[in-house]
Amino acid sequence: MARIEHFNNPNAPKPNSIVVAVTVFVQDEQGRVLLIQRTDNGLWALPGGAQDFGEYIAETAVRETREETGVEVKVTGLVGIYTNPNHVVEYSDGEVRQQFSICFRGQYVDGEPTTSDESSAVAWVRKDELDELQIHPSMRLRIDHGFTCRAEPYIG
């Protein structure tokens, strides 16, 4: 399903849903962050997705990372909560979702980066390589917050 990101766009369609979603900031032993290139919009992003019924939110983070990247992680903390009402995602089925994403900090446990139906590429990326990739500003904010290791989680 295709998606269009609207960010601070006064002509964006009005949202008709909010879905609890997660992203996961995880680094390897070299300090690189795990990113995917999304199949639905081609942008680079942290792994993540929507919570399923019957799941604890930390289980969502572990499952989505495994499904999208082939990498097993353990949730170790919180980078932030991202709820900007000026960021909506328009899907081809008519859903227009207002952003609500909890970004967790994860610790690498096992596995090798592997693509999936949702990821056309999976890579460990150095901080100095980020500017070379197409990353949505909202996602880049989460990645930057993950690298800065803030004392308190971001709430915004």
Sequence and secondary structure as in RCSB ss.txt:
>XXXX:A:sequence
MARIEHFNNPNAPKPNSIVVAVTVFVQDEQGRVLLIQRTDNGLWALPGGAQDFGEYIAETAVRETREETGVEVKV
TGLVGIYTNPNHVVEYSDGEVRQQFSICFRGQYVDGEPTTSDESSAVAWVRKDELDELQIHPSMRLRIDHGFTCR
AEPYIG
>XXXX:A:secstr
  EEEEES TTS    EE  EEEEEEE TTS EEEEEETTT  EE SEEE  TT  HHHHHHHHHHHHHS EEEE
EEEEEEE  TTEEEEETTS EEE  EEEEEEEEEE     BTTEEEEEEE GGGGGGS B HHHHHHHHHHHHT 
SS EE 
